[in-house]
Amino acid sequence: MKPGTGKRRARFILPGLYLALALYLWVDFTRTAHDGLANIGLMAITLPVTLVGLLIGSLIGESSFILLPDGFGYLGNHVLYYVPAVAITALLLWLLGRAIDRRPAA
């Protein structure tokens, strides 16, 4: 084995832990009252996507959250936002983990 090469698994651990937490939050979300406060957890766990959505909405002058669709029912609207947002956030964490794994060992 080359010096400095070890088991570097941040690229799997970070998104794996994130996906477990995201699944927990989704289950919790589906069991809570359907009000505006229930969305906070979903928006917080997908913060990078949420910030992009808020920025886009601000730029075009939209008062509602632009990335949350309408017309598919309460849970349908949220799942259409949440699944892609979780996938994008998990990808960002995978890229971060990959960068961590590629750092030279100290």
C-alpha positions in Angstrom: 0.0 0.0 0.0 1.3 3.4 -0.9 1.9 5.8 2.0 -1.0 8.1 2.6 -3.5 5.8 1.0 -6.2 4.7 3.4 -9.8 4.0 3.4 -11.3 7.3 2.3 -15.0 7.0 2.4 -16.3 10.6 2.9 -17.8 10.5 -0.6 -20.1 7.7 0.6 -20.6 8.6 4.2 -21.6 12.2 3.8 -24.4 11.6 1.2 -25.4 8.4 3.0 -26.0 10.1 6.3 -27.7 13.0 4.5 -30.1 10.6 2.7 -30.9 8.8 5.9 -31.8 12.2 7.6 -33.7 13.3 4.5 -35.8 10.1 4.6 -36.5 10.6 8.3 -37.6 14.2 7.8 -39.9 13.2 4.9 -41.6 10.6 7.1 -41.9 13.1 9.9 -43.3 15.7 7.4 -46.0 13.3 6.2 -47.2 12.7 9.8 -47.4 16.3 10.9 -50.2 18.8 10.4 -50.3 20.2 6.9 -49.5 23.8 7.7 -46.8 26.3 6.7 -44.6 25.3 9.6 -44.3 21.7 8.4 -42.3 22.9 5.4 -39.5 24.4 7.4 -37.7 21.0 7.9 -37.9 20.2 4.2 -36.6 23.6 3.2 -33.8 23.4 5.8 -32.5 20.0 4.8 -32.4 21.1 1.2 -30.9 24.5 2.0 -28.7 24.9 -1.2 -31.7 24.3 -3.4 -34.0 26.4 -1.2 -31.5 29.3 -1.5 -31.4 29.1 -5.2 -35.2 29.0 -5.4 -35.5 32.0 -3.1 -32.9 33.9 -5.3 -34.8 33.1 -8.5 -38.1 34.1 -7.0 -36.6 37.4 -5.8 -35.1 38.1 -9.2 -38.4 37.6 -11.0 -40.5 39.2 -8.4 -42.4 36.1 -7.3 -43.9 36.2 -3.8 -44.4 32.4 -3.5 -41.6 29.8 -3.5 -41.0 29.3 -7.2 -39.7 25.7 -7.0 -42.7 24.3 -5.2 -45.2 23.2 -7.8 -49.0 23.6 -7.6 -51.8 21.4 -8.7 -50.7 18.0 -7.5 -52.1 18.0 -4.0 -50.3 18.9 -0.8 -48.0 15.9 -0.6 -47.7 15.6 -4.4 -46.5 19.2 -4.6 -43.9 18.7 -1.9 -42.6 15.4 -3.2 -42.1 17.0 -6.6 -39.9 19.6 -4.9 -38.3 17.4 -2.3 -37.0 14.4 -4.3 -35.0 16.4 -6.9 -33.8 18.8 -4.2 -32.6 15.9 -2.0 -30.9 14.4 -5.0 -29.1 17.7 -5.9 -28.0 18.2 -2.3 -26.8 14.6 -2.0 -24.8 15.1 -5.2 -23.2 18.3 -3.7 -22.3 16.3 -0.5 -20.8 13.5 -2.7 -18.7 16.1 -4.5 -17.6 17.5 -1.1 -16.8 14.0 0.1 -14.8 13.3 -3.0 -12.8 16.5 -2.5 -12.1 15.4 1.1 -11.1 12.0 0.0 -8.6 13.4 -2.6 -6.8 15.6 -0.1 -3.3 14.4 0.6 -2.9 12.7 4.0 -1.3 14.8 6.7 
